[in-house]
Amino acid sequence: MMMGSPSGNSCLSNTRFHQSLGSEEELLQLEMLERKRKRMEANRESARRSRVRKQKHMDDMAAQLVELRKENSELVASINMAMQMYQNVEAENSVLRAQIAELTQTLRSLNHIIDLVSTRTRSTSEASLNFVNPMNMFSSHSQPIMACAADMFPC
């Protein structure tokens, strides 16, 4: 026995199959469109957040720039003040060095004079030493200086 030709039923079944296939394709396309729309929305939101972060970063950098410029000018002022103080100290040191040189030369001259006087006094007698040093003139007297002066000039 041959089975009856299912062509009548088969055509209807194919149509339903194609319709269901069409429905499934449409559903898949709708799902894909919905996913695409959600993805685009998520991308827009991500881009917006990125722009907000970027703007905040730029604002932070601008504020930091202002602070760094302020700090830089304070440092420059501090350096200038230190340089001025350094130059003042250098000038004062230069004056002091000149004074040291001058005083050293004066001390050498005075030491030379002392050496000359010491050499001459050693070679002279005790009498001439008393003459050179007025304080030694009265050393032989037992009277105070005032008493000597009174004896020298009677009233």
Helices and strands as residue ranges (DSSP letters): H 7-123, H 126-132, G 134-138, H 145-152
